[in-house]
Amino acid sequence: MTGMRVVVTGGAGYIGSHVCKELARAGLQPIAIDNLERGHAWAVKWGPLVTLDLLDTAALTDALAAAKPAAVLHFAAYAYIHESVLEPRAYYRNNVGGTLSLLEAMARAGCDTLVFSSTCATYGIPPRLPVDEDQPQMPINPYGRSKLMVEQILEEEARARGLRYVALRYFNAAGADPDGDIGEVHIPEPHLIPSVLQAAAGMRPAVDILGGDYDTPDGTCIRDYIHVSDLADAHLRSLRWLLDGNGSRCFNLGNGAGFSVRQVIDTARAVTGLDIPVTVKPRRPGDPPNLVGDAARAIRDLGWAPRRPGLEQQVEDAWRWLRQFHL
């Protein structure tokens, strides 16, 4: 694979930029495509940046034809559950419409290999935990539905024209590049761990616990946190899976361990040594109470295993990045 060009849509975003670093480290040439609506040009450090919107099919076709990539890794999407509840049309237009445009451009440019950034939100409220890939996909918010729609489109494209793809359903991305080169920056910040750390740093008055009355041991939501560098490694392995001639597949990516919102806050207090003010607010529509993943298939088929699975380690990496970037 050395020297091979790979297009990364959303390559200026949080996960996409970490994947670009992992590709470059493996000797590949990442080409980031991003409209910079939510990505950051400074995060594109390991290859060129092509600034365009996926909904511009003609420009996207030209970019793919010029790049002649061996594959596309597709991250470009809106990814905030609460926002999707408030703005469902925007999510379907961007996430589903953008993917349809990408698939059209790929077909015109003669590229038939795709790794897709999906989500555990496609499962909704699972009937049992941990969640494996064979459980029913019944999303409860527009974000999850938009990603499930894309998975269904990919399956149909595979039958219709021979598209080969991997869909990675990952749980909650966390942490930052251990080397400190890149990390998580969203404005405003919707994710729990960076929000908790911002409260520790005095960048926000408190961290909001959105619902303290769930049917969980401490009443707060439980999530499976997976380090962003481990996600990047899984994307590289998925690319190799396809380029080695294996068939299309869906994989969960998680650590198999869940932590509540209060446990995350307590861990951040221990890591930072700082007080973190908390306010408890009503539940947020679209949030399932408990999501923990079973990644046995990825471990078996991809040879993947989380290298930074501990919550304390993930919080430490995120804290180091926040202090470096903001303080």
C-alpha positions in Angstrom: 0.0 0.0 0.0 3.0 2.3 0.3 2.6 5.5 -1.7 -1.1 4.8 -2.4 -3.4 7.9 -2.5 -6.4 7.8 -0.3 -9.1 10.5 -0.3 -10.4 11.4 3.2 -13.7 13.3 3.2 -14.0 15.4 6.4 -10.2 15.2 6.7 -10.0 18.5 8.5 -12.3 17.2 11.3 -11.6 15.6 14.6 -11.5 11.9 13.6 -10.7 12.5 9.9 -7.5 14.4 10.8 -6.3 11.6 13.1 -6.9 9.1 10.4 -4.9 11.2 7.9 -2.0 11.0 10.4 -2.3 7.3 10.7 -2.4 6.9 6.9 0.7 9.0 6.4 2.5 7.0 9.1 1.7 3.8 7.2 3.3 5.3 4.0 0.0 6.3 2.2 -0.8 9.7 0.8 -4.0 11.2 2.4 -5.9 13.8 0.4 -8.3 15.7 2.7 -11.6 17.0 1.2 -13.5 19.3 3.5 -15.7 22.3 3.2 -14.3 23.7 6.5 -17.8 24.4 7.9 -16.8 22.4 11.0 -13.3 21.3 10.2 -10.1 23.2 10.6 -7.4 23.8 7.9 -4.7 23.7 10.6 -5.6 20.1 11.3 -4.6 19.0 7.8 -0.9 18.3 8.2 -0.1 15.1 6.4 -1.2 15.9 2.8 -3.1 18.4 0.7 -6.5 19.9 1.5 -9.1 20.3 -1.2 -11.8 22.7 0.0 -15.2 21.9 -1.5 -18.6 20.7 -0.4 -19.7 17.1 -1.1 -23.0 18.3 -2.4 -21.1 19.9 -5.4 -21.0 16.7 -7.4 -19.2 18.1 -10.4 -16.4 19.6 -8.3 -16.1 16.4 -6.3 -15.9 14.3 -9.5 -13.1 16.5 -10.7 -11.2 16.2 -7.4 -11.5 12.4 -7.4 -10.5 12.2 -11.1 -7.4 14.3 -10.4 -6.5 12.3 -7.2 -7.1 8.8 -8.7 -7.4 7.4 -5.2 -7.3 3.7 -4.4 -10.1 4.3 -1.9 -12.2 6.9 -0.1 -12.5 7.2 3.6 -15.8 9.0 4.3 -16.1 11.1 7.5 -17.9 14.2 6.2 -21.1 14.5 8.1 -23.0 16.4 10.8 -22.7 14.4 14.0 -24.5 16.0 16.9 -27.6 14.0 18.2 -29.4 16.9 19.8 -28.8 19.2 16.8 -30.3 16.4 14.5 -33.4 16.4 16.6 -33.8 20.2 16.1 -32.7 20.3 12.5 -33.5 16.9 10.9 -33.7 18.2 7.3 -30.2 19.5 7.5 -28.9 16.1 8.7 -30.6 14.2 5.9 -29.5 16.7 3.3 -25.9 16.7 4.5 -25.3 13.2 5.6 -27.5 11.3 3.1 -27.4 13.8 0.2 -23.6 14.3 0.6 -23.0 10.5 0.5 -25.2 10.1 -2.6 -23.1 12.9 -4.3 -19.9 11.1 -3.2 -21.0 7.8 -4.6 -22.0 9.4 -7.9 -18.6 11.1 -8.1 -16.8 7.9 -7.2 -18.6 6.0 -9.9 -17.7 8.7 -12.5 -14.1 8.6 -11.4 -13.9 4.8 -11.4 -13.3 4.3 -7.6 -15.2 1.5 -6.0 -13.7 1.2 -2.5 -15.0 3.0 0.5 -14.6 3.0 4.3 -17.6 4.7 5.9 -17.7 6.4 9.3 -21.0 5.0 10.8 -22.1 5.1 14.4 -23.5 3.1 17.3 -26.5 5.5 17.1 -27.9 3.2 14.4 -28.8 0.7 17.1 -31.1 3.1 19.1 -32.0 1.5 22.4 -30.5 -2.0 22.2 -32.3 -5.0 23.6 -29.2 -6.3 25.2 -25.6 -5.2 26.1 -23.0 -5.2 24.9 -24.2 -4.5 21.4 -23.0 -6.7 18.6 -23.4 -6.2 14.9 -26.3 -8.6 14.6 -28.6 -6.7 16.9 -31.5 -4.8 15.2 -30.8 -1.2 14.0 -33.6 1.0 15.3 -32.2 4.5 15.7 -34.1 7.0 17.8 -32.8 10.2 16.4 -32.3 11.7 12.9 -28.5 11.5 13.2 -28.7 7.7 13.7 -31.3 7.3 11.0 -29.2 9.3 8.5 -26.3 7.0 9.1 -28.4 3.9 8.8 -29.8 5.2 5.5 -26.3 5.5 4.2 -25.4 1.9 5.3 -28.5 0.7 3.4 -27.5 2.7 0.3 -24.0 1.2 0.5 -25.5 -2.3 0.6 -27.6 -1.6 -2.4 -24.7 0.1 -4.3 -22.6 -3.0 -3.6 -25.3 -5.2 -5.2 -25.9 -2.8 -8.1 -22.4 -1.8 -9.2 -19.9 -3.8 -7.1 -19.0 -1.1 -4.5 -16.8 -2.6 -1.9 -17.1 -1.0 1.5 -16.6 -1.3 5.3 -19.0 0.5 7.6 -17.5 1.2 11.1 -20.1 1.7 13.8 -18.2 3.3 16.5 -19.1 4.3 20.0 -18.0 7.6 21.6 -14.7 9.0 20.2 -12.5 10.4 23.0 -9.0 11.6 23.7 -6.5 13.3 21.4 -3.3 12.4 19.5 -0.8 11.2 22.1 1.9 13.2 20.3 -0.1 16.4 20.7 -0.2 17.2 17.0 -4.0 17.4 16.8 -7.1 17.0 19.0 -10.7 17.8 19.4 -12.0 21.4 18.7 -15.6 22.1 18.2 -17.3 25.5 18.5 -19.6 25.1 20.5 -18.3 21.9 22.1 -21.1 19.3 22.2 -19.1 16.3 23.6 -18.9 15.3 27.2 -15.2 14.8 27.9 -13.9 18.1 26.4 -16.9 19.9 27.9 -16.0 18.6 31.4 -12.4 19.6 30.9 -13.4 23.1 29.7 -15.3 23.4 33.0 -12.2 22.3 34.9 -10.2 24.9 33.1 -12.7 27.7 33.8 -13.7 28.0 30.2 -17.3 27.4 31.0 -19.1 27.9 34.3 -20.2 24.3 34.8 -20.7 21.0 33.0 -24.4 20.1 32.3 -25.6 16.6 33.2 -28.4 16.1 30.8 -30.7 13.8 32.8 -30.1 12.4 36.2 -33.0 10.0 36.3 -32.1 7.3 33.8 -32.4 3.6 34.8 -28.6 3.3 35.4 -26.7 2.9 38.7 -26.2 6.6 39.2 -29.0 7.9 37.1 -26.8 9.3 34.3 -26.2 8.0 30.8 -23.6 5.3 30.2 -21.3 5.3 27.1 -18.4 3.3 25.7 -15.5 5.6 25.1 -13.0 4.7 22.4 -9.7 6.6 21.8 -9.6 8.5 18.6 -6.1 7.0 17.8 -7.6 3.5 18.1 -10.4 4.6 15.7 -7.7 5.8 13.3 -5.9 2.4 13.5 -9.2 0.6 12.8 -9.8 2.7 9.6 -6.3 1.8 8.3 -7.0 -1.9 9.0 -10.4 -1.7 7.3 -8.7 -0.2 4.2 -6.3 -3.0 4.2 -9.2 -5.5 4.6 -10.7 -4.2 1.4 -7.5 -3.8 -0.6 -6.6 -7.4 0.3 -9.7 -8.5 -1.6 -12.1 -9.2 1.3 -15.8 -8.5 1.0 -18.0 -5.7 2.4 -18.5 -5.8 6.1 -19.8 -3.9 9.1 -17.8 -3.6 12.3 -18.4 -2.2 15.8 -15.6 -0.3 17.4 -15.7 0.0 21.1 -13.9 -1.0 24.3 -16.7 -3.1 25.7 -16.8 -1.1 28.9 -19.3 1.6 29.9 -18.8 4.7 32.0 -21.6 7.0 33.3 -21.5 10.8 33.0 -20.7 11.1 36.7 -17.9 8.6 36.3 -16.4 10.7 33.5 -16.6 13.8 35.7 -15.0 12.0 38.6 -12.2 10.8 36.4 -11.6 14.3 35.0 -11.4 15.6 38.6 -8.8 13.0 39.4 -6.8 13.7 36.3 -6.8 17.5 36.5 -6.8 17.8 40.3 -9.4 20.6 39.9 -13.0 21.1 41.0 -15.6 20.7 38.2 -18.9 22.5 38.9 -22.0 20.5 37.8 -25.6 21.3 37.0 -28.2 18.7 36.4 -30.7 19.5 33.7 -33.6 17.6 32.1 -33.0 14.8 29.7 -32.1 15.6 26.1 -34.4 14.1 23.4 -32.8 11.3 21.4 -30.3 10.0 24.0 -30.4 6.3 24.8 -29.6 5.5 28.5 -26.9 2.9 27.9 -24.6 2.0 24.9 -21.7 -0.4 25.2 -20.2 -2.1 22.2 -19.0 -5.6 21.4 -16.1 -5.3 19.0 -15.2 -9.0 18.8 -15.8 -9.1 15.1 -13.2 -6.3 14.4 -10.8 -7.9 16.8 -11.1 -11.3 15.0 -11.3 -10.1 11.4 -9.3 -6.9 11.3 -6.7 -8.0 13.9 -7.6 -4.8 15.7 -7.3 -4.1 19.5 -7.7 -0.9 21.4 -4.2 0.4 22.5 -5.5 3.2 24.7 -8.7 1.7 26.3 -8.6 3.3 29.7 -10.9 6.2 30.5 -8.2 7.9 32.6 -5.7 7.7 29.7 -8.3 9.1 27.3 -9.0 12.0 29.6 -5.3 12.6 30.2 -4.7 12.9 26.4 -7.7 15.2 26.0 -6.5 17.4 29.0 -3.0 17.7 27.6 -4.4 18.8 24.2 -6.8 21.3 25.7 -4.0 22.9 27.8 -1.8 23.0 24.7 -4.4 24.4 22.4 -6.4 26.8 24.6 -4.4 27.6 27.7 
